[in-house]
C-alpha cells in the first residue's frame, strides 16, 4: 500500500503516518510478556516500516535525472542491506525453547548479539527506538519530493482551479483509490513482464538470503552457549551444522561482517560502473540528443555480474562449512553471496526507476517488496528441516542449483527488455 499511496498523497505523508506506528509497536514488542504478543507487535512494526524500502528508490527518482541515479540508489540499497533489523528473538528461546535461526544481516546480528549478551533481549527494541526517534525528526522537517503533489499544492496555493474533467466527488476519489491505486502493484506484477521477472528473481534471492543465514547461524552457534535444548547425540554430531564451530551469539554476529565486506564490494562495483561505464554512455547519448537518456537495459550489467555469485557462494559454503576447514572460508562465501545480492537488488531499483519513472516506480517497487517478504516469510519455515534431512552440503547445494537455474534472468532482460518496455502502458520513457 505504501508505494501507490505515496503516488496519491505524496512521499512525506506516508512516512509521517508510518513512523509513529513503527515506534508504537516496537515499544510494544519491548514490553511483551509472551511470544504471541511479541510476534504480533513485530508483525505490525514491520508493516509500518515497509514504506522505507518501497518508496526509497522512487523518492530518489523524484529529484534525480536518470544519469545521476546510479550512485545514490546503490548507496541507499547498501544502507538497507547493511542495517537490517537487530531483533535476535531471545524471547523465543526463553518462552518456547526454540533456537533462533535468522537474525537479519550485518548490523542487526552484531549489535543485537552483544546487546542480548550484555543486557537482555528487550534492549534490542530500545536500540531500534533510538534510531526511529532520529528518523522521525528528519522526516518531519523534510520537503515533499513527489512532483504531482508539489504541483497540486502549488496550484491550490495560487488559487488555480483544476480542469473540469479532473474534478471528482469524494466518493469517486475513494473508489478510484481503493480499486485502482491500491491494487496497482499487483496489477503491474501480473501484466508487466519486467516487473514479474524482477519480482520472482528478487523473491527467490531474498528468501534464499533468509534460508542461507538461517543455515549460517546453525553452522556457527554453539547450542550450549545459546541455552538450546539440543542434545549432543550421535545423530546431531553426524549432521555437524548445529555445532560446527561452537561460536557464541556475539561471536556469531561478528561473522556477519563477511556480508558487510561483500556489500561494500558490491557498492564499489556499482560506483565503478557508474563512473566509467554509465557516465560515458550518457555523455555519448547526450551529444546526439540532449533530451535522450541511457536505456534501462544498460543497468542490467551489474545483475549479470551478480547473478553467478549466488550459485558460486552457495556451493562454496556447502562444502567448506566443516570442522576440518577454517571458519573464514564460509565467511568469505557469505561475502560473495552478499555482493551478488546487492548487485541484483540495485539493478532492480535502477531499472524500475528508469523504466517507470517517478510516477509508477513506487508501485513497481512495492510489488517487488511484497513478494520478497512473502518469500522471506516462507523460506525459514522449511529450511531448517531441509538442513536436518540433507545436511549442510546437499541442502545448500540444492539452493545453489536453483540459483544456477536463475542466472539467465538478467541476460534475458538485457536482450528483451526494450521490447517489453515498448508494450508497457506504465513505462515513462525517461
N, C-alpha and C positions, 0 to 999 in steps of 0.2 A: 504493500500500500504506500510506502514512503516515497518511492520513485514517482509514480503517477500523481500522488498528492502534491509533491513539490512542483510538478508541471502545471498544477492548478492554483495552488496557494502561495507558491514561492518556496525557495530553499530554507530561508531563515525561519519561517513559520513552523515548518516541520521539525527543525532542530530544537527550537524553543519549546515546542509542545512535548517532544520526546525525552529530552534530557532529564526533566524532573521525574518522569516515570522510571527512568533507569535508576536514579538516585533512591527513590522510594522503595523499589523492590530489592535493590542491593542492600539497603538498610534492613529490610525485612528478612533477607537471607542471612544477614549477620546475626540477627536475633532469633533465628529459627531454633526450635527445640526438638525437632524431629526431621526425618528425611523427607517426609511428604511436604511439609511447609517449605523446606529448602528447595526442593525440585520445582515447586510452583513458583516461588519467588525468583529463582534463577531463570525459569522459562520466560516470565514476563519482563525481567530485566533484559534478557537477550532480545525479546520482541521490541522493546522500546529503544534498544541500542542499535537496531538494524539500519536506521537511516544513515548512520555514519559511513557505512560501506556502500549502500545502494545509491546514495546521492553524491558521494565524494568526487568521482571522476566526472560526472555530469556538471557539477559545480565548477570544476576547473575549466570545462569546455565553455562555460558561460562567458568567461573573460579572456580566454587564451585562444588565439587562432591555431589551426591545425599544426602549423610548422613549429609552434612553440610549446606544444603539449607534451612531447616525449619525455623530457626530464622531469617536469612536475608530477605527471601521472606515475612515473616509475618510482619517484621518491615517496609519493603518497602510498602506493601499494606496498613498498618496502616497510614503511612505518606500520601498516596494517599487519603485515606478516611478522614484524619484529615485536609487536606489542599486544599479542593476544591475551585473553583472559587468564588471570592468575589463580583461579579457583582450583584447589587441589582435592576437593571433596574429602577432606579429612573427616567430616561428619559421617560420610558414607561408611568409613571404616569403623567408627565408634558405634554407630547405630545398627549397622547391618552385617559387620564382619566381612564386607566385600572389599577386596583390594582395588584401589582406583587404577584405571587403565590409561586414561588420556587426560593430560592436564593443560594442553594448549602450548603452542610453540614459543620458544625463546624466553622472553622476559617473564612470561607467566610462571613457568616452572622454576626459573632462577629466583625470582622474588618470592613467589608463593612457597617454594620449598623451604627456604630458610626462615621465612616468617612463621610457617607452620611449626618448624622445629624449635625456634626460639621463643615464640609467643604461643599462639594457638590458631586453629583454622579460621576463627572469626576475624582475625586481623587481615586475612586475605581480602575480605569485603571492605574493611576500613581503608585499606590501601587504594582500592578502586574508587571509593568515595572521595578521597583526596584529589585524585585525578579528575573526577567528574566535576568537582567544585570549580577547578580551574577552567575546564571546558565550558561550563555554563556561563562563567563570567565573560569569556571570549565571545561566545555565541550571542549573548545579549547585546553586545556592542558592535557586532559585525554588521556589514551592509548587505542588503539584498543583492543577489547576483543574477537572478533569472530575468532575462531581458523582457519577456512578455509581462511579467509582474511589474517591473520598473516602468514600462511604458503605460501600463494601465493606471498605476498610481500617479504618474505624471499627468496623464490626461484628466484624471479626476481632480487633481490639484489646480489645473488650469481651467477647469470647467468645460472641457471638451466632451461632448456627448458621443457615445458610440453610435455607429451606423445602425439604422433601423433593423437590418437583418441580423445584427449581432445581439439585439435586445431579447431577453427571455425572462420568463417568470421565475420566482424562486423554486417552485416545484419542478419546473423544466430543468433548472440548473442541477438540482439534487438528482433527478432521474438520469441526466447525462453523466454526472459524476459517478453514480453507482453502476450504471450499465455500460459505460464506455471507458471512463478514465481508470477506475479501479481494476477493471478486467484487461486493460491494455497489455500489461506484461505477459499474461497468459495467452492473449491473442497473438502477440508477437512470437511467443515461443512456439505456437502451433502453426503459424503462417509464414514466418520468416526463417528460411533455411539457415541463414547465417547465425541468427540467434539460437536456433535449435542445436546446431553443431557445437557452437561455443558453450552452450549450456550443458550439453551432455558431456563434453570433454572436461569442462571445469568441475562438473558434479563428480565425475569419477576421480579426478585428481584430488579434490577436496575430501571426498570420502576416503580416498587412499591415504591422504595425509593423516586423518584420524586413525585409520587402521594401522598405518605404519608406526605412528608414535605410540599407539596402544602396545604394539609389539616391542617398541623401543623401551618402554617402561618395564615390561616383563623381563627384558634381557638384563637390564641394569639394576633393578631394585631388589634388594635383599629382603625376602619375606619376613625374616626375624626382626629386621630394623623397622619395618612398616607395620608390625603387630598383625601380620596376616595370619589367618587360620591355617594356611597351607602347611602341611607336614612333609618332612623330607623322606618320602617313601622312595623305593627304587624307581617307581614309575615317574615320579617327579624329577628324579635325578637324570633319568634317561632323556626326558624332554628338554632338560637343561635350561630352556629360556626363562624359567621362573627365577633362576638364581645363577646366571652365567658369570656375572662379575661382582655381585654382592655389594652394590653401592647403596648408600642411604638415600633418603628423599632429597636432601640438599645437594649431595654429590651428583645424583641423577639429574637434577635441574641444571647443573653446570655442563653436563654432556650435551645439552641443547644448544650450547654455544657453537656446535658444529653447524646447526641450522643458521645461526646468526652470520657465520662466516660465508655460508652458501648464499644467503640473502644479499649480503653486501657484494659478493662476487657477481651475482645476477644484476644488481644495480649498476655495477661498473661496466658490465657488458652492454646494458641498455644505454648508459651515458656515452660510451664509446661509439656505438652505432648512431646515436642521436647527433653527436658532434661531427662524425667523419663519414657518415653514410646518408642519413636523412637530411642533414644540413646541405650537403652538396646537391642532393636530388631536388630539394625545394628551391635552391638557388637556380638550378638549371631550368626548372619549370617556370619560375617567376620571370626569368629572362625572356621567355616566349610569350607569357601571358601573366600579367601582374595579379590577376584575379584567380588564377588557377592554383590548385593545391595538389600535393602528392597523393597518389591513390592509396586508400587504406590497405591495399594488399601489400604495399611495401613494409607495413608494420609486421607482417607475419614472419619476417626473417628471424625475429627473436624467439618466436614459438618454435620455429624449425630448429633452432639451436637447443631450446629447452626440452623439446619432446623426447629425444633419445636419452636424455639424462634420467628420466623416470625408470625405464627398464634397467639401465646400467646400474643405478644406485640400488634398486631393489635386489637384483641378482648379487651384487657386491655384498649387501647387507646379509642376504640369505645364507651365504656360505662362508662368511668370516665372523659372524657373531657366535663364536665358540670359545670355550675356556682356554684352548691352546693358541688362540690368536689374540694379540693385544687389543684392548678396548678402543684404541684410537682408530682402528680400521672401520668398524661400523659407524663411528662418529664422522669419519671422512665421507662415508657413503651417504650419511644423513645430509652432509653439506651439498653433495651433488643433487640430492633429491630436492632440497630447499631451493637451490639455484634454478633448477628446471621449473619448479612450481612458480617461482616469482616471474620468470620469463614468460610463461604461458598466461599467467594472471594479468601481467602488464600488457601483453599483446591484446588480450580480450578488452581491457579498459580502453586502450588506444583505438582499437578497431571500432568498437561501439561508438565512441565519441566522434570519430572521423566519419563513420557511415551514417549515423542517425542524428548527429549534431546535438546542440543544447536542447532542442525541442523534445526529442524522444529517447535520447541515450539513457536517461534515468530509468525509463520503463524497461528498456532492454537490459540494463544492468540489474534491475530489480528481479527480473525473471531469472537471471543467472544466479543472483544471491539466494533466491528461494530454493531452486533445485540443488544448489551447492549445499545448503544447510540441511536440506532433506536427506541428501546422501550422507552428510556428516552425522546425522541422527541414526541412519540405518546401519552404516558400516560397523560401528562399535558393538552393535547388538549380536553380531555373529563372529567377529574377528578373533576373539579370544578362544571361542570354541573351535574355530578353524585351526588356530595355532596348537591347541591341545591335541587335536586329532592328527595333524600332519607334521607338527614340529616346525621349528623356525625355518629351516631350509626350504622345505617344499611349500609351506604356507606362503612365505614371502615370494617364492618363485612363481606361485600361481598368480599372485598380484602382478608380478613382473611380466608374465606372459600376456595378461590383459593390457597392461600398459604398452607392451610392444605392439599389440594389435591396433592401438590408437595412435601410434606415431604418425601414420599417413594423414591424419586430420588436418594439421596446419598446412601441409603441402597441397592438399586438395583445395583448401580455401585460397591459397595463393594463386592457384590456377583458375578456379571457377568463381572466385569471389566477385569479380567485376560483373560477370554475367548475372549473378544472383542479385547484386545491388540494383541493376537496371530494372529488375522485375519487382523491386520493393516499393511499396507506397509510403513507407516511413523514411526512406533514405533522404538525407538532407542535401546531398550533392555538394557538400563543402569541399 
